[in-house]
Amino acid sequence: MVKLKERLTASSVHLGLSVCLAAIAALLVFTAWYPWPYREVSGGRELFLILVSVDVILGPLITLVIFDRRKPVRELVTDLSVVGVIQLAALAYGLWTVAVARPVHLVFEVDRLRVVHAVDVPEELLPQTPPGIRPEPWTGPTMLAVRPFRDAAEQSTMTMQALQGIQLAARPDLWQPWADARDRVLAAAHSVESLERKLPTKAALIDAALQRAGRDARDTLYLPMVSRKLAWTAFLDPKTAKVVGFAPLDSF
């Protein structure tokens, strides 16, 4: 009974330390890499919770099994150190996995906004990133746009490559600052009032999202927003084209 109690105590201490490390990692992930709504849109929350939960649970469980004060001190310290190193390595791998999948840009692409993730950007095109644009920022997605095609030949080439899996929004050679695309963004956007007429059963959801953003339907535009398997809606200011809010709503 005493032996079990000692093991439970050691496991509880290990669990507490693991939870603290996981909390620090969560602060990094959800504050810098996956701010709202990208933790929802890009699947960051699910991916992080799966990886970290396994890490947090397995470490203390192993401690529960191996902890035994009857072992020589050096052997016990070695066993616990090995468990700690393995657990930290697993946490580091999990964070790396989450990092390479992080969203880096929200890009205006013809008639929609597309969330671009670090893993989506072809490495061979990174040197073609325009000056002044960070290709893969670590502090949350930035707003960019796909520039107009230079000619019909470029449009045909880029469209064919998009059909093969390289989205226009993920091409650094097509990026331009958001401010340079303001007029095109506003021309492609639609009034939220038209969205409410289009989707009358979603009026409550739209109103709730506008309320969170402090906006009025009569003075707000929207664009569909896509990210991997999900489609959301982004709300924009009709004068500045600034994104002012989001809703978990497919507006295509």
Secondary structure, DSSP 8 states (H G I E B T S, - for coil): -HHHHHHHHHHHHHHHHHHHHHHHHHHHIIIIIS-TTHHHHT-HHHHHHHHHHHHHHHHHHHHHHH--TTS-HHHHHHHHHHHHHHHHHHHHHHHHHHHHT-EEEEEEETTEEEEEEGGGS-GGGGGG--TT--SS-SSS-EEEEE---SSHHHHHHHHHHHHTT--GGG-GGGEEEGGGGHHHHHHH-EEHHHHHHH-GGGHHHHHHHHHHHT--GGG-EEEEEEETTEEEEEEE-TTT--EEEEES----
